[in-house]
């Protein structure tokens, strides 16, 4: 059972997804960090995720999952997965990271706590996003 589950999630699609996601993550993180002071946590991350979602949709649909599902269905499902993963990962990180960081490093500046929260959220987002896209967004 574990071997079958492991084999289902850890295949070629995961590697391609991680390459595409890695490039998108770098672009998103750099953009979010640069825009943080002008747009804030939610504004900068939402803006960059919206921009990067267009390329993510195209490349993941075509290369990661080689989906033949109807385009309109894929777009709607992909948007729901992205929005859900974004709200869950960034909301959870925005709530939990400051609590943990203030306990471990009470003198750490709020700016750094926010930047760490953004990084943690990216990691959570990647895992949730892969599962959502693999199991639902690009299913035929």
N, C-alpha and C positions, 0 to 999 in steps of 0.2 A: 504494500500500500504506500509506504513512504517513498520507496524507489519509483513507483509510478507517478506519484505526485511531484517528486523532485524532477523526474524526466519531463513531465509536462511543462513545468515552468522554466527549467534550465535547458534551453535548446538554442538553436540558431537565432530565433526571433529575439531572445533576450540580449544576445551579444550585439545585434544590429540596433536594437532599441537603446542599449546603453551608449553606443557610439553616437547615435543621433541625439539622445538625451544629454550626453556629456557636452556636446557642442552647444546645444540649446541652453544647458545649465550655465556654462561659462558666459555666454552672451547675456542671459537673464541676470546672473549674479553681478556681473560688471555693470550692466545698465541699472539694476536696482540699487547697487551701492552708490553709483554716481548720482542718481536721482533722489536718494534717501533724504538729503537735507532740504530739497525743494518740494518733494511730493509726499514725504513721510513713508512710514512702513507699508501701509496698505496701498497707497497710491502708486508708489514706485514698483512694488512687486506685482500688482494687478496690471499695470501698464506693460511691463516687460513680459509677463506671462501671456498677455493678449497678443503681443507682437510675435513672440516665439511659438505660439500655438499654431499659427498658420503653416510654418515650415514643418513643425512637428506632425501635424495632420497629414500633410502630403507625403513626407518621407516614411513615416511609420505605416501609413496605409499601403504604400507602394512596396516598400522594402522589408520592413520588420515583419509585418503580418500578411503581406501579399493578398490583401483583402479584395474580394470580388463582390462584397456586399453593396447594395444600392448606395449611390453617393449621398443622397439626401438623408437616408437613414444613418449612414456613417457620420455625417456632419453633426446631426442632432445628438447622437449618442456620444460622440467625441466631446462635444461642447459640454454635455452634462457631466461626463467623467472629469474633464479638466476643471470645471467649476466646483464640483464636489470635492475633488482632491485638493484643490487650492484652498477652499474654505476650511476643510478639515486640517490639512497640514499646517497652514499658516496660522489658523486660529488656535490650534493646539500648541504650536510652538510659541506664539505670542503670549499665551497664558502660562505655560509650564517653564520655559527657559528662564524668564526673569526670576521665578521662584527658586529654581535650582541654582542659578548663578549668584543670586543674592545670598544664598546659604553658603555656597562654596567660596565665593570671591566677593564679599560685601563691599569692598572699596572699588570694584570695577565700574567704570563710567557707564552710564545708561546707553550711550552711543554704541559701545562695544557689546553690551548685552543685546541690543537690538540687532546688531550685525551678526552675532552668533545665532540669535533666534532665526534670522533669515537663512542662514546656512543649514541649521537643523531642519527647518521647514522644507528646504530643497530636497534633503535626503528622504524625509517622510513622503513628500510629494512623488518622488521618483518611484518608490515602491508601490504606492497606491495607484499611481497612474499606469504603471505597467500591468498590474492586475486588472484594472478597469478596462484598459484597451484590449488586453489579451482575451478576457472572458466575455466582454460585452460590446464595446464600441465598434470593433471591426469584425464581429461575428456575422457570418452569412446567414 
